[in-house]
Amino acid sequence: MATLVAGAPLLAGGPPGWVLYGALAVGTLLVGAVVYNAARDADVSFPETRRGPVTSCTPKANPKTVPIPRVEDKPIRRTCATEHPTVPLCSSLPSRYMFSSIQAAFRSILGRDLRLEKTRPTTGGPCPGTGTHTSVRSGGAYVASIVCCPCCNDTAAGPQLATRCGVV
C-alpha cells in the first residue's frame, strides 16, 4: 500500500505515468498475494508453544538458589566524597581559583619584569596546609600572590584530582 502512495506523483505525468502507476499497482498486488500465501502456508506452531506432557510442579531435590544482593553488597559509586573526603570540590573553591596552574595565573598578571618568589605552603584560605602561596614581584616591589589548592572533580569516570590557582 505504501508503494501506491509513493507512486502517486506518477499520476500527474499523464498517460505514460498512468501506465507506470498501473504496473506499480499490479506489482504491489502480486507481492501482497505471495506474502499472504506464504504466511498462510507457514507452520505457525512453534516448538516452545506446542503442548507436551504435563510435568509436576514439585520442587527438585537440589534446587538452585540465587542469592538476593543485599544493600551492603552493592558497589558504592566512586566520588570525590568517597575517595578523597579531605579534598575540597573544585566547584566549591572561590571564583578567583580559575587557573589550572601557577604559570597560567602568572601569565594573567600585568606588569614589567615580573618574577615568582619562593613557593610556600598555605596557612589559610580554603586549603590551609595543602595548598601553595607564591609571591609575585616586579623589581623589589610586591605585585600579587598566586594561591593554589588541590581539588577534586566528580566525573562519569570517577573522581579526578586537579589543582586550581588564583591571583590575590
NORNORWO-V514305 format. One record per backbone hydrogen bond with DSSP energy under -0.5 kcal/mol. CO is the residue of the C=O (numbers start at 1). NH is the residue of the N-H. E is the energy in kcal/mol with one decimal. If there is no record, write none. Layout:
co->{CO/CO}
nh->{NH/NH}
e->{E/E}
This chain:
co->{1/2/3/5/7/8/9/10/11/14/14/15/16/17/18/19/20/21/22/23/24/25/26/27/28/29/30/31/32/33/34/35/36/37/38/42/44/46/46/47/60/63/65/67/70/70/71/79/80/84/88/89/90/94/96/99/101/102/103/104/105/106/113/115/118/120/122/124/125/127/127/131/132/133/134/135/136/136/137/138/141/144/145/145/146/147/148/149/151/152/153/153/155/158/160/162/164/165/166}
nh->{5/6/7/8/10/11/12/13/14/17/18/19/20/21/22/23/24/25/26/27/28/29/30/31/32/33/34/35/36/37/38/39/40/41/42/44/46/49/50/50/63/65/67/69/73/74/74/83/84/87/152/92/93/97/98/165/105/106/107/108/108/109/139/137/135/133/129/127/128/130/131/122/148/120/146/117/143/144/115/141/138/136/147/168/134/166/132/164/162/90/155/160/158/155/153/151/149/99/147}
e->{-1.7/-2.7/-1.7/-1.2/-2.1/-1.7/-1.0/-1.7/-0.9/-0.6/-2.1/-2.0/-1.9/-2.5/-2.4/-2.3/-2.2/-2.2/-2.5/-2.5/-2.2/-2.3/-2.4/-2.4/-2.3/-2.2/-2.2/-2.4/-2.3/-2.6/-2.3/-2.2/-2.2/-2.3/-0.9/-0.8/-0.7/-1.8/-0.9/-0.7/-0.6/-0.6/-0.6/-0.6/-1.0/-0.8/-0.8/-2.4/-2.5/-1.4/-1.9/-1.4/-1.2/-2.0/-2.1/-3.2/-1.9/-2.8/-2.3/-0.7/-0.8/-1.4/-0.9/-2.4/-0.6/-2.9/-2.1/-0.5/-0.7/-1.1/-2.0/-1.7/-2.3/-2.7/-3.3/-3.1/-3.2/-1.5/-2.3/-1.9/-2.5/-3.1/-0.5/-3.1/-2.4/-2.7/-2.1/-2.5/-2.9/-2.3/-0.6/-2.7/-1.5/-1.1/-2.6/-2.7/-2.8/-2.7/-2.5}
